Amino acid sequence: MGYTAAELKDKITLGRDSIFRVAPLGANGAMPAAAAYKELCLASEVTVGFENRTISFQNFCTGGDEIEIPVGSTGSVDLSEMQWIEDDEALVIMETAARDLAPIAYEYLPAGAGTGKPVYRGIMDVKSWKVKSASDGTVTVESPTLGAPGKPEKGTLA
């Protein structure tokens, strides 16, 4: 299916409309209430997704052919380098999670906020936290190493 230029213009989603937000998990690891999420606006790029995993093997029963068996999915969340602001609520949540080795919740809204727009939700671990200073630039947080078990849940905003 092809698109005309006018149709394509109406369907394209600009990255600048995207929203990524984080929140501490609730009691007993419950997903947080909507008001608990804080927007992370200091990054310039975010990637949210998953990768299906398989194991493969070969043996005499398979005649030496390689067999692949699906064994689940692993999540993926990547953030670009971010400007560091000491009291930014989203950065504080992420740094605290890294220090406390505690998972946090995330929401990624690729088309921005609004009723009926898509949202990807999940849980992530902040595995590294590095603040960097450059003599001729700003203080930044290097792209943190993040872990996300399982696929993000895809839904729509209410």
DSSP file with accessible surface (Angstrom, degrees, kcal/mol):
  #  RESIDUE AA STRUCTURE BP1 BP2  ACC     N-H-->O    O-->H-N    N-H-->O    O-->H-N    TCO  KAPPA ALPHA  PHI   PSI    X-CA   Y-CA   Z-CA
    1    1 A M              0   0  195      0, 0.0     2,-0.2     0, 0.0     0, 0.0   0.000 360.0 360.0 360.0 125.8    0.0    0.0    0.0
    2    2 A G        -     0   0   63      0, 0.0     2,-0.4     0, 0.0     0, 0.0  -0.601 360.0-139.1-100.1 166.2    1.4    3.3   -1.0
    3    3 A Y        -     0   0  113     -2,-0.2     2,-0.1     4,-0.0     3,-0.0  -0.959  11.0-128.6-124.0 145.3    0.7    6.8    0.4
    4    4 A T     >  -     0   0   79     -2,-0.4     4,-2.7     1,-0.1     5,-0.2  -0.434  37.5-104.6 -78.1 165.5    0.2   10.1   -1.4
    5    5 A A  H  > S+     0   0   87      1,-0.2     4,-2.4     2,-0.2     5,-0.2   0.916 123.1  49.7 -59.4 -40.8    2.3   13.0    0.0
    6    6 A A  H  > S+     0   0   67      2,-0.2     4,-1.6     1,-0.2    -1,-0.2   0.919 111.9  47.4 -66.5 -41.9   -0.8   14.4    1.6
    7    7 A E  H  > S+     0   0   91      1,-0.2     4,-1.1     2,-0.2    -2,-0.2   0.917 112.4  49.8 -64.9 -42.9   -1.7   11.1    3.3
    8    8 A L  H >X S+     0   0   77     -4,-2.7     4,-1.9     1,-0.2     3,-0.6   0.913 106.4  55.4 -62.9 -41.5    1.8   10.6    4.5
    9    9 A K  H 3< S+     0   0  172     -4,-2.4    -1,-0.2     1,-0.3    -2,-0.2   0.888 109.2  47.9 -59.4 -38.0    1.9   14.1    6.0
   10   10 A D  H 3< S+     0   0  138     -4,-1.6    -1,-0.3     1,-0.2    -2,-0.2   0.729 115.4  44.9 -74.4 -22.5   -1.2   13.3    8.0
   11   11 A K  H << S+     0   0  124     -4,-1.1    -2,-0.2    -3,-0.6    -1,-0.2   0.681  86.0 103.5 -97.4 -19.7    0.2    9.9    9.2
   12   12 A I     <  -     0   0   98     -4,-1.9     2,-0.5    -5,-0.1    -4,-0.0  -0.405  58.7-149.6 -68.0 136.4    3.7   10.9   10.2
   13   13 A T        -     0   0   83     -2,-0.1     2,-0.3     3,-0.0    -2,-0.1  -0.943  12.6-136.8-107.5 123.5    4.4   11.2   13.9
   14   14 A L    >   -     0   0   76     -2,-0.5     3,-1.8     1,-0.1     4,-0.3  -0.626   8.8-135.3 -81.2 136.0    7.1   13.7   14.8
   15   15 A G  G >  S+     0   0   58     -2,-0.3     3,-1.8     1,-0.3    -1,-0.1   0.799 100.3  70.3 -60.3 -28.5    9.5   12.6   17.5
   16   16 A R  G 3  S+     0   0  207      1,-0.3    -1,-0.3    95,-0.0    95,-0.1   0.711  92.6  59.2 -65.4 -17.2    9.2   16.0   19.3
   17   17 A D  G <  S+     0   0   79     -3,-1.8    -1,-0.3    93,-0.2    96,-0.2   0.628  84.5 109.0 -82.6 -14.1    5.7   15.1   20.3
   18   18 A S    <   -     0   0   32     -3,-1.8     2,-0.4    -4,-0.3    95,-0.1  -0.264  52.3-159.0 -67.4 151.0    6.8   12.0   22.2
   19   19 A I  E     -A  109   0A  25     90,-1.9    90,-3.3    93,-0.1     2,-0.4  -0.996   8.5-172.7-131.9 134.9    6.8   11.8   26.0
   20   20 A F  E     +A  108   0A   9     20,-0.4    20,-3.4    -2,-0.4     2,-0.3  -0.998  15.4 173.8-125.2 128.8    8.8    9.5   28.2
   21   21 A R  E     -AB 107  39A  54     86,-2.6    86,-2.3    -2,-0.4     2,-0.3  -0.967  13.5-159.0-139.0 155.4    8.0    9.4   31.9
   22   22 A V  E     +AB 106  38A   0     16,-2.2    16,-3.0    -2,-0.3    84,-0.2  -0.893   8.7 177.2-130.9 158.2    9.1    7.4   35.0
   23   23 A A  E     -A  105   0A   0     82,-1.9    82,-2.8    -2,-0.3    14,-0.1  -0.982  35.8-101.7-156.4 149.2    7.7    6.7   38.4
   24   24 A P  E     -A  104   0A  69      0, 0.0    80,-0.2     0, 0.0     2,-0.1  -0.428  49.8-103.1 -66.1 148.2    8.7    4.6   41.5
   25   25 A L        -     0   0   39     78,-0.7     6,-0.2     1,-0.1     5,-0.1  -0.402  37.7-117.7 -69.2 153.6    6.7    1.4   41.7
   26   26 A G    >   -     0   0   35      4,-3.6     3,-1.5     1,-0.2     4,-0.2  -0.019  55.6 -44.3 -78.2-171.2    3.9    1.3   44.3
   27   27 A A  G >  S+     0   0   84      1,-0.3     3,-1.6     2,-0.2    -1,-0.2  -0.259 129.8   7.1 -57.9 138.1    3.6   -1.0   47.3
   28   28 A N  G 3  S-     0   0  179      1,-0.3    -1,-0.3    -3,-0.1    -2,-0.1   0.785 135.0 -61.2  57.7  29.1    4.5   -4.6   46.6
   29   29 A G  G <  S+     0   0   43     -3,-1.5    -1,-0.3     1,-0.2    -2,-0.2   0.641  88.6 161.0  77.7  16.1    5.7   -3.7   43.1
   30   30 A A    <   -     0   0   52     -3,-1.6    -4,-3.6    -4,-0.2    -1,-0.2  -0.347  49.9 -98.3 -69.3 148.9    2.3   -2.4   41.9
   31   31 A M        -     0   0   86     -6,-0.2    -1,-0.1     1,-0.1    -6,-0.1  -0.435  49.4-110.3 -64.4 140.0    2.3   -0.1   38.9
   32   32 A P        -     0   0   20      0, 0.0    -1,-0.1     0, 0.0    -7,-0.1  -0.257  29.1 -97.4 -74.5 161.4    2.1    3.5   40.0
   33   33 A A    >>  -     0   0   75      1,-0.1     3,-1.8     3,-0.0     4,-0.5  -0.353  39.7-106.1 -70.0 156.7   -0.9    5.9   39.7
   34   34 A A  G >4 S+     0   0   79      1,-0.3     3,-1.3     2,-0.2    -1,-0.1   0.853 118.5  59.5 -55.2 -37.4   -0.8    8.3   36.7
   35   35 A A  G 34 S+     0   0   87      1,-0.2    -1,-0.3     3,-0.0    -2,-0.0   0.703  94.5  65.5 -68.4 -17.8    0.0   11.3   39.0
   36   36 A A  G <4 S+     0   0   38     -3,-1.8    -1,-0.2     2,-0.0    -2,-0.2   0.707  79.7  99.8 -77.7 -19.7    3.2    9.6   40.2
   37   37 A Y    <<  -     0   0   19     -3,-1.3     2,-0.4    -4,-0.5   -14,-0.2  -0.454  56.8-160.0 -73.1 138.3    4.9    9.7   36.7
   38   38 A K  E     -B   22   0A  63    -16,-3.0   -16,-2.2    -2,-0.2     2,-0.2  -0.972  21.8-117.2-119.3 132.8    7.4   12.5   36.0
   39   39 A E  E     -B   21   0A 102     -2,-0.4     2,-0.9   -18,-0.2    51,-0.4  -0.463  14.0-147.2 -74.3 132.8    8.3   13.5   32.5
   40   40 A L        +     0   0   10    -20,-3.4   -20,-0.4    -2,-0.2     3,-0.2  -0.860  34.5 155.1 -98.0  99.4   11.9   13.0   31.4
   41   41 A C        +     0   0   84     -2,-0.9    -1,-0.1     1,-0.1   -20,-0.0   0.392  52.4  81.4-106.9   3.0   12.4   15.9   28.9
   42   42 A L  S    S+     0   0   26     -3,-0.1    41,-1.3    41,-0.1     2,-0.2   0.562  75.8  82.5 -89.9  -7.2   16.1   16.2   29.2
   43   43 A A  B     -E   82   0B  26     39,-0.2    39,-0.2    -3,-0.2     3,-0.1  -0.624  62.9-155.1 -91.1 155.8   16.9   13.3   26.8
   44   44 A S  S    S+     0   0  111     37,-0.6     2,-0.3     1,-0.3    -1,-0.1   0.498  77.1  30.9-106.6  -4.9   16.9   13.9   23.0
   45   45 A E        -     0   0  132     36,-0.2    35,-2.2     2,-0.0     2,-0.3  -0.985  58.2-178.8-156.0 139.1   16.2   10.3   22.0
   46   46 A V  E     -H   79   0C  32     -2,-0.3     2,-0.4    33,-0.2    33,-0.2  -0.993   5.5-167.7-138.3 143.8   14.4    7.3   23.5
   47   47 A T  E     +H   78   0C  67     31,-2.4    31,-2.6    -2,-0.3     2,-0.4  -0.998   8.3 177.5-132.3 128.3   13.9    3.7   22.2
   48   48 A V  E     +H   77   0C  26     -2,-0.4     2,-0.3    29,-0.2    29,-0.2  -0.999  29.0  98.2-129.8 133.3   11.4    1.3   23.7
   49   49 A G  E     -H   76   0C  21     27,-2.5    27,-2.3    -2,-0.4     2,-0.3  -0.925  50.8-107.1-177.7-155.6   10.8   -2.2   22.4
   50   50 A F  E     -H   75   0C  99     -2,-0.3     2,-0.4    25,-0.3    25,-0.2  -0.976   9.6-139.1-156.7 164.5   11.6   -5.9   22.8
   51   51 A E  E     -H   74   0C 134     23,-2.4    23,-2.4    -2,-0.3     2,-0.3  -0.999  21.3-130.9-132.6 126.7   13.5   -8.7   21.3
   52   52 A N  E     -H   73   0C 100     -2,-0.4     2,-0.3    21,-0.2    21,-0.3  -0.641  27.6-148.4 -76.1 135.2   12.2  -12.3   20.9
   53   53 A R  E     +H   72   0C 118     19,-3.4    18,-2.5    -2,-0.3    19,-0.6  -0.792  18.2 177.2-108.4 149.4   14.7  -14.8   22.2
   54   54 A T  E     -H   70   0C  67     -2,-0.3     2,-0.4    16,-0.3    14,-0.0  -0.944  21.5-140.0-139.1 160.1   15.3  -18.4   21.1
   55   55 A I  E     -H   69   0C  92     14,-2.3    14,-2.8    -2,-0.3     2,-0.4  -0.936  21.8-160.9-115.0 147.9   17.6  -21.2   21.9
   56   56 A S  E     +H   68   0C  60     -2,-0.4     2,-0.3    12,-0.2    12,-0.2  -0.962  16.0 159.9-129.5 149.3   19.0  -23.3   19.1
   57   57 A F  E     -H   67   0C  80     10,-2.1    10,-3.3    -2,-0.4     2,-0.3  -0.973  21.2-150.9-156.2 165.3   20.5  -26.7   19.1
   58   58 A Q        +     0   0  115     -2,-0.3     2,-0.3     8,-0.2     8,-0.1  -0.983  22.0 158.7-140.9 148.2   21.3  -29.6   16.9
   59   59 A N    > > -     0   0   69      6,-0.5     5,-2.2    -2,-0.3     3,-0.5  -0.918  55.7 -83.7-154.2-176.7   21.6  -33.3   17.7
   60   60 A F  G > 5S+     0   0  206     -2,-0.3     3,-1.5     1,-0.2     5,-0.1   0.861 121.6  60.3 -66.5 -34.1   21.4  -36.8   16.1
   61   61 A C  G 3 5S+     0   0  127      1,-0.3    -1,-0.2     2,-0.1    -3,-0.0   0.809 105.9  47.8 -64.6 -28.0   17.6  -36.9   16.3
   62   62 A T  G X 5S-     0   0   32     -3,-0.5     3,-1.5     3,-0.1    -1,-0.3   0.388 115.5-115.8 -91.8   3.7   17.4  -33.8   14.1
   63   63 A G  T < 5S-     0   0   64     -3,-1.5    -3,-0.2     1,-0.3    -2,-0.1   0.777  71.7 -57.9  68.1  23.9   19.8  -35.2   11.6
   64   64 A G  T 3 <S+     0   0   36     -5,-2.2    -1,-0.3     1,-0.3     2,-0.2   0.418 102.8 139.1  85.9  -4.5   22.2  -32.4   12.4
   65   65 A D    <   -     0   0  112     -3,-1.5    -6,-0.5    -6,-0.2     2,-0.4  -0.492  58.1-114.1 -72.2 146.2   19.7  -29.8   11.5
   66   66 A E        -     0   0  111     -2,-0.2     2,-0.4    -8,-0.1    -8,-0.2  -0.652  30.0-160.5 -83.2 132.4   19.6  -26.8   13.8
   67   67 A I  E     -H   57   0C  64    -10,-3.3   -10,-2.1    -2,-0.4     2,-0.4  -0.931   1.1-156.3-113.2 134.9   16.3  -26.4   15.7
   68   68 A E  E     -H   56   0C 120     -2,-0.4   -12,-0.2   -12,-0.2   -14,-0.0  -0.952   6.4-169.9-113.5 134.8   15.2  -23.1   17.3
   69   69 A I  E     -H   55   0C  72    -14,-2.8   -14,-2.3    -2,-0.4     2,-0.1  -0.987  24.8-123.3-122.6 125.0   12.8  -22.9   20.2
   70   70 A P  E     +H   54   0C 105      0, 0.0   -16,-0.3     0, 0.0     3,-0.1  -0.477  27.6 178.8 -66.5 138.4   11.2  -19.6   21.3
   71   71 A V  E     -     0   0C  66    -18,-2.5     2,-0.2     1,-0.5   -17,-0.2   0.109  49.2 -83.7-129.1  21.2   12.0  -18.9   25.0
   72   72 A G  E     -H   53   0C  39    -19,-0.6   -19,-3.4     2,-0.0    -1,-0.5  -0.680  50.2 -70.3 114.2-166.8   10.3  -15.6   25.6
   73   73 A S  E     -H   52   0C  25    -21,-0.3    77,-0.6    -2,-0.2     2,-0.4  -0.926  24.4-148.3-131.7 153.3   11.1  -11.9   25.1
   74   74 A T  E     -HI  51 149C  54    -23,-2.4   -23,-2.4    -2,-0.3    77,-0.1  -0.977  24.1-126.6-122.0 136.2   13.4   -9.4   26.7
   75   75 A G  E     -HI  50 148C   9     73,-1.8    73,-0.6    -2,-0.4     2,-0.4  -0.318  17.3-154.1 -78.0 165.3   12.5   -5.8   26.9
   76   76 A S  E     +H   49   0C  42    -27,-2.3   -27,-2.5    71,-0.1     2,-0.4  -0.977  17.1 169.4-145.0 124.6   14.7   -2.9   25.7
   77   77 A V  E     +H   48   0C   2     -2,-0.4     2,-0.4    69,-0.3    69,-0.3  -0.989   9.0 178.2-133.9 126.9   14.8    0.7   26.8
   78   78 A D  E     -H   47   0C  81    -31,-2.6   -31,-2.4    -2,-0.4     2,-0.4  -0.996   5.9-170.2-131.2 136.6   17.5    3.1   25.7
   79   79 A L  E     -H   46   0C   9     65,-0.5   -33,-0.2    -2,-0.4     3,-0.1  -0.954  19.7-126.2-123.8 144.8   17.9    6.8   26.5
   80   80 A S        -     0   0   20    -35,-2.2    61,-0.1    -2,-0.4   -33,-0.0  -0.187  50.5 -67.1 -74.8 175.1   20.4    9.3   25.0
   81   81 A E        -     0   0   77     62,-0.2   -37,-0.6   -38,-0.1     2,-0.3  -0.360  61.3-152.7 -59.2 144.2   22.7   11.4   27.0
   82   82 A M  E     -EF  43 141B   0     59,-2.5    59,-3.1   -39,-0.2   -39,-0.2  -0.931  18.5-106.9-126.3 148.9   20.7   13.9   29.1
   83   83 A Q  E     - F   0 140B  91    -41,-1.3     2,-0.5    -2,-0.3    57,-0.3  -0.505  40.7-127.5 -66.1 140.6   21.3   17.3   30.5
   84   84 A W        +     0   0   84     55,-2.6     2,-0.4    -2,-0.2    55,-0.2  -0.834  30.6 175.0 -98.0 125.0   21.8   17.0   34.3
   85   85 A I    >   -     0   0   77     -2,-0.5     3,-1.9     1,-0.1     6,-0.1  -0.991  29.1-137.8-126.7 121.5   19.6   19.2   36.5
   86   86 A E  T 3  S+     0   0  149     -2,-0.4    -1,-0.1     1,-0.3    -2,-0.0   0.826  98.1  33.2 -51.9 -41.5   20.1   18.5   40.1
   87   87 A D  T 3  S+     0   0  128     -3,-0.1     2,-0.3     4,-0.0    -1,-0.3   0.229  77.4 136.0-107.1  18.2   16.4   18.6   41.2
   88   88 A D    <>  -     0   0   30     -3,-1.9     4,-2.5     1,-0.2     5,-0.2  -0.496  52.2-141.0 -65.6 123.9   14.8   17.3   38.0
   89   89 A E  H  > S+     0   0  118     -2,-0.3     4,-2.2     1,-0.2    -1,-0.2   0.877  97.1  48.5 -60.9 -40.5   12.1   14.9   39.3
   90   90 A A  H  > S+     0   0    1    -51,-0.4     4,-2.3     2,-0.2    -1,-0.2   0.922 112.8  48.0 -67.3 -42.0   12.5   12.3   36.6
   91   91 A L  H  > S+     0   0    4      2,-0.2     4,-3.0     1,-0.2     5,-0.3   0.892 109.9  53.2 -65.4 -37.6   16.3   12.2   37.0
   92   92 A V  H  X S+     0   0   63     -4,-2.5     4,-2.6     2,-0.2     5,-0.2   0.929 108.9  49.6 -62.6 -42.7   16.0   12.0   40.8
   93   93 A I  H  X S+     0   0   24     -4,-2.2     4,-2.2    -5,-0.2    -2,-0.2   0.942 114.1  45.6 -60.5 -44.7   13.7    9.0   40.4
   94   94 A M  H  X S+     0   0    0     -4,-2.3     4,-2.1     2,-0.2    -2,-0.2   0.921 113.7  47.0 -68.4 -43.6   16.2    7.3   38.0
   95   95 A E  H  X S+     0   0   45     -4,-3.0     4,-2.6     2,-0.2     5,-0.2   0.924 112.4  50.6 -65.0 -40.9   19.3    8.0   40.1
   96   96 A T  H  X S+     0   0   64     -4,-2.6     4,-2.9    -5,-0.3     6,-0.2   0.917 109.1  51.8 -61.6 -42.0   17.5    6.8   43.3
   97   97 A A  H  X>S+     0   0    5     -4,-2.2     5,-1.8    -5,-0.2     4,-0.8   0.909 110.8  48.0 -60.9 -41.2   16.5    3.6   41.4
   98   98 A A  H  <5S+     0   0   18     -4,-2.1     3,-0.5     2,-0.2    -2,-0.2   0.928 114.9  44.9 -66.3 -43.2   20.2    3.1   40.4
   99   99 A R  H  <5S+     0   0  180     -4,-2.6    -2,-0.2     1,-0.2    -1,-0.2   0.887 120.2  39.7 -66.5 -40.8   21.5    3.7   44.0
  100  100 A D  H  <5S-     0   0  110     -4,-2.9    -1,-0.2    -5,-0.2    -2,-0.2   0.441 102.5-127.7 -90.0  -1.4   18.8    1.5   45.6
  101  101 A L  T  <5 +     0   0  152     -4,-0.8    -3,-0.2    -3,-0.5    -4,-0.1   0.903  61.1 145.9  53.0  43.4   18.9   -1.2   42.9
  102  102 A A      < -     0   0   37     -5,-1.8    24,-0.4    -6,-0.2    -1,-0.2  -0.929  49.5-122.9-114.6 132.0   15.1   -0.8   42.7
  103  103 A P        -     0   0   52      0, 0.0   -78,-0.7     0, 0.0     2,-0.3  -0.338  27.7-160.9 -67.6 153.5   13.1   -1.2   39.5
  104  104 A I  E     -AC  24 124A   6     20,-2.7    20,-2.9   -80,-0.2     2,-0.2  -0.896  16.7-111.6-130.2 163.8   10.9    1.7   38.3
  105  105 A A  E     -AC  23 123A   0    -82,-2.8   -82,-1.9    -2,-0.3     2,-0.3  -0.642  29.5-167.6 -93.1 152.2    8.0    2.0   36.0
  106  106 A Y  E     -AC  22 122A   2     16,-2.5    16,-1.8    -2,-0.2     2,-0.4  -0.970  11.0-162.8-135.7 155.5    8.1    3.8   32.6
  107  107 A E  E     -AC  21 121A   8    -86,-2.3   -86,-2.6    -2,-0.3     2,-0.5  -0.995   5.3-164.6-133.2 134.1    5.5    5.0   30.1
  108  108 A Y  E     -AC  20 120A  40     12,-2.7    12,-2.5    -2,-0.4   -88,-0.2  -0.986   3.4-172.8-121.1 121.4    6.4    6.0   26.5
  109  109 A L  E >   -A   19   0A   0    -90,-3.3   -90,-1.9    -2,-0.5     3,-1.6  -0.859   1.2-176.3-113.5  89.8    3.9    8.0   24.5
  110  110 A P  T 3  S+     0   0   26      0, 0.0   -93,-0.2     0, 0.0    -1,-0.1   0.799  85.6  39.2 -63.4 -26.2    5.2    8.1   21.0
  111  111 A A  T 3  S-     0   0   20      7,-0.5   -93,-0.2     1,-0.4   -97,-0.1   0.196 117.4-110.8-106.6  15.2    2.4   10.4   19.7
  112  112 A G    <   -     0   0    6     -3,-1.6    -1,-0.4   -93,-0.1     2,-0.2  -0.237  52.9 -38.7  83.7-177.2    2.2   12.5   22.8
  113  113 A A  S    S+     0   0   57    -96,-0.2     2,-0.2    -3,-0.1     6,-0.0  -0.541  77.7 106.0 -86.1 149.8   -0.5   12.7   25.5
  114  114 A G  S >  S-     0   0   32     -2,-0.2     3,-2.1     3,-0.1    43,-0.4  -0.548  71.8 -67.7 150.9 147.0   -4.2   12.6   24.7
  115  115 A T  T 3  S+     0   0  123      1,-0.3    43,-0.2    -2,-0.2    -2,-0.0  -0.264 118.1  12.8 -55.5 131.6   -7.2   10.3   24.9
  116  116 A G  T 3  S+     0   0   47     41,-3.2    -1,-0.3     1,-0.3    42,-0.1   0.359  92.9 131.1  84.1  -4.8   -6.9    7.3   22.6
  117  117 A K    <   -     0   0   82     -3,-2.1    40,-2.6    40,-0.1    -1,-0.3  -0.503  64.6 -95.9 -80.8 152.5   -3.2    7.8   21.8
  118  118 A P  E     - D   0 156A  42      0, 0.0    -7,-0.5     0, 0.0     2,-0.3  -0.316  40.1-174.4 -70.2 148.6   -0.8    4.8   22.1
  119  119 A V  E     - D   0 155A   0     36,-2.3    36,-2.8   -10,-0.2     2,-0.5  -0.995  15.0-154.2-141.9 138.5    1.2    4.2   25.2
  120  120 A Y  E     -CD 108 154A  64    -12,-2.5   -12,-2.7    -2,-0.3     2,-0.4  -0.980  20.3-172.5-110.5 126.4    3.9    1.6   26.0
  121  121 A R  E     +CD 107 153A  61     32,-2.7    32,-3.1    -2,-0.5     2,-0.3  -0.929  17.2 129.7-122.0 146.9    4.3    0.7   29.7
  122  122 A G  E     -C  106   0A  13    -16,-1.8   -16,-2.5    -2,-0.4     2,-0.4  -0.951  48.2 -94.1-169.8-172.5    6.8   -1.4   31.5
  123  123 A I  E     -C  105   0A  57     26,-0.4     2,-0.3    -2,-0.3   -18,-0.2  -0.944  37.1-176.9-120.7 140.6    9.3   -1.8   34.3
  124  124 A M  E     -C  104   0A   0    -20,-2.9   -20,-2.7    -2,-0.4     2,-0.4  -0.965  21.0-137.4-138.2 156.2   13.0   -1.1   34.0
  125  125 A D  E     -J  147   0D  53     22,-3.1    22,-2.3    -2,-0.3     2,-0.9  -0.924  15.8-139.9-107.8 136.8   16.1   -1.3   36.1
  126  126 A V  E     +J  146   0D   7     -2,-0.4    20,-0.2   -24,-0.4   -25,-0.2  -0.871  26.3 175.3 -96.2 104.9   18.7    1.6   36.0
  127  127 A K        +     0   0  139     18,-2.9     2,-0.3    -2,-0.9    19,-0.2   0.615  60.6  27.2 -91.8 -16.0   21.9   -0.3   36.0
  128  128 A S        -     0   0   23     17,-1.1     2,-0.3     2,-0.0    -1,-0.2  -0.996  54.2-174.0-144.9 151.6   24.4    2.6   35.6
  129  129 A W        +     0   0   45     -2,-0.3     2,-0.4    15,-0.1    14,-0.1  -0.902  12.9 169.8-146.7 110.9   24.4    6.2   36.5
  130  130 A K        -     0   0  119     12,-0.4    12,-2.7    -2,-0.3     2,-0.5  -0.976  17.3-159.8-131.3 120.2   27.2    8.5   35.3
  131  131 A V  E     -G  141   0B  68     -2,-0.4     2,-0.4    10,-0.2    10,-0.2  -0.845  17.9-164.9 -98.0 131.5   27.3   12.3   35.6
  132  132 A K  E     -G  140   0B  83      8,-3.6     8,-2.8    -2,-0.5     2,-0.4  -0.951  10.2-161.1-125.3 138.3   29.8   13.8   33.2
  133  133 A S        -     0   0   94     -2,-0.4     2,-0.4     6,-0.2     6,-0.2  -0.942   3.0-165.7-116.5 138.5   31.3   17.3   33.1
  134  134 A A    >   -     0   0   47     -2,-0.4     3,-1.7     4,-0.4    -2,-0.0  -0.973  23.9-134.0-120.7 138.5   33.0   18.9   30.1
  135  135 A S  T 3  S+     0   0  137     -2,-0.4    -1,-0.1     1,-0.3    -2,-0.0   0.775 108.4  35.5 -63.4 -23.9   35.1   22.0   30.4
  136  136 A D  T 3  S+     0   0  147      2,-0.1    -1,-0.3    -3,-0.0     2,-0.2   0.081 121.8  37.9-116.8  25.0   33.4   23.5   27.3
  137  137 A G  S <  S-     0   0   50     -3,-1.7     2,-0.2     1,-0.0    -3,-0.1  -0.725  87.8 -65.7-150.6-161.8   29.9   22.2   27.8
  138  138 A T        -     0   0   81     -2,-0.2     2,-0.4    -5,-0.1    -4,-0.4  -0.486  50.4 -96.3 -95.5 166.9   27.1   21.3   30.2
  139  139 A V        -     0   0   50    -55,-0.2   -55,-2.6    -6,-0.2     2,-0.3  -0.699  53.6-179.8 -80.8 132.1   26.9   18.7   32.9
  140  140 A T  E     -FG  83 132B   6     -8,-2.8    -8,-3.6    -2,-0.4     2,-0.6  -0.867  34.4-122.7-131.5 163.8   25.2   15.6   31.5
  141  141 A V  E     -FG  82 131B   0    -59,-3.1   -59,-2.5    -2,-0.3   -10,-0.2  -0.959  38.1-126.8-103.6 119.7   24.1   12.1   32.5
  142  142 A E        -     0   0   67    -12,-2.7   -12,-0.4    -2,-0.6     3,-0.1  -0.309  49.0 -71.0 -60.9 154.3   25.7    9.6   30.1
  143  143 A S        -     0   0   68      1,-0.1    -1,-0.2   -14,-0.1   -62,-0.2  -0.239  63.4-130.1 -48.5 110.6   23.3    7.2   28.4
  144  144 A P        -     0   0    8      0, 0.0     2,-0.6     0, 0.0   -65,-0.5  -0.358  12.4-115.4 -69.6 148.5   22.3    5.1   31.4
  145  145 A T        -     0   0   79    -17,-0.1   -18,-2.9   -67,-0.1   -17,-1.1  -0.762  42.5-173.0 -81.0 123.1   22.4    1.3   31.1
  146  146 A L  E     -J  126   0D  22     -2,-0.6     2,-0.4   -69,-0.3   -69,-0.3  -0.904  16.0-159.9-121.6 147.7   18.8    0.1   31.5
  147  147 A G  E     -J  125   0D  12    -22,-2.3   -22,-3.1    -2,-0.3   -71,-0.1  -0.977   5.8-174.4-125.1 140.5   17.3   -3.3   31.7
  148  148 A A  E     -I   75   0C   7    -73,-0.6   -73,-1.8    -2,-0.4     2,-0.3  -0.903  16.3-144.8-137.8 107.2   13.7   -4.1   31.0
  149  149 A P  E     -I   74   0C  88      0, 0.0   -26,-0.4     0, 0.0   -75,-0.2  -0.517  64.4 -11.0 -72.5 132.8   12.3   -7.6   31.7
  150  150 A G  S    S-     0   0   31    -77,-0.6   -76,-0.1    -2,-0.3   -74,-0.1   0.096 100.6 -43.3  73.7 174.7    9.7   -8.8   29.2
  151  151 A K        -     0   0  114    -76,-0.1     2,-0.1   -78,-0.1   -76,-0.1  -0.495  61.2-108.3 -75.5 146.0    7.8   -6.9   26.5
  152  152 A P        -     0   0   14      0, 0.0     2,-0.4     0, 0.0   -30,-0.2  -0.487  36.6-113.5 -69.6 145.8    6.4   -3.5   27.2
  153  153 A E  E     -D  121   0A 122    -32,-3.1   -32,-2.7    -2,-0.1     2,-0.5  -0.659  28.3-146.9 -79.2 132.4    2.6   -3.5   27.4
  154  154 A K  E     +D  120   0A 140     -2,-0.4     2,-0.2   -34,-0.2   -34,-0.2  -0.883  36.1 134.2-104.3 131.2    1.0   -1.6   24.6
  155  155 A G  E     -D  119   0A  23    -36,-2.8   -36,-2.3    -2,-0.5     2,-0.3  -0.773  47.4 -97.4-148.8-163.8   -2.3    0.2   25.2
  156  156 A T  E     -D  118   0A  94    -38,-0.3     2,-0.2    -2,-0.2   -41,-0.1  -0.949  37.4-103.9-128.6 151.9   -4.1    3.5   24.7
  157  157 A L              0   0   20    -40,-2.6   -41,-3.2   -43,-0.4   -40,-0.1  -0.504 360.0 360.0 -74.5 139.2   -4.4    6.5   27.0
  158  158 A A              0   0  124     -2,-0.2   -44,-0.1   -43,-0.2    -1,-0.1  -0.502 360.0 360.0 -88.1 360.0   -7.8    6.8   28.7
